[in-house]
């Protein structure tokens, strides 16, 4: 089976450029291609942000068709934690921040609007995972948990960092920097001073450091800024009331 082809309305969606097996499919949506209006325009895929549920339902249905998904994605109730669930057994709405799949036909997904979406697969194309990695989750270990459930040496894994708040826009307090450095002194290089005594954090670099500690070095993506690209991306930091994008990964049954 070929990689899914997007219609003209979804040409702006992001497809990872990584050497994954052809039966592993992945995508991050943008805000284009849906029917939501106002602050949620147009492809909001989250039910918890105040959008019209009818619009969200239709947007999710459109996503299913545009990507030729084998089933509806496993939509989690994300809580900025470290729990990773098996997409084969977890129910929609389960409180978790990542899911993994070990067989075809299961779609792992996370919703973001500044937090980092991390997609994982092994080089053999037998396991995939989607991780919601905001700074709280990264600090607590969600990246490491996502790697562990792959049950493969880190050197055999591929990682893709989807669109997140960029290092020139992610201002945090001293307490956030101190918490990261207390756990890993090398995290200091991911922070630079900003006016007013606060700090600019590089969530991409913090995730790369965590991946490197797990021996995952084949890392792709990680160069967008959701805050500074309002035309393509939702951003909670920028807008407050806004929609959510989806990052998805799944495997086909046909491998020829």
KABEL-V888713 format. One line per field, one symbol per residue. phi: phi as a letter, one per 30 degrees, with the letter a starting at -180 (. if undefined). A space follows every 50 residues. Layout:
BEGIN
phi = ???
END
This chain:
BEGIN
phi = .dedccdedcdddccecbddeddccaacdcdcjbcdbidcebcdccdccj ddddddddddddeeddchddadeddccdbhcbdccdddbdceiddababb bcbdiccdabcbakdddccbacddicbbabbcbdddddddjddddddddd hbeedcccbbcddbdddcbcdbdeddeddddddaeddeddbbdbeiicbc ccdddddddddddciccdcbiibcbddcbddcbdbdddcidadbcccbba cdddbb
END
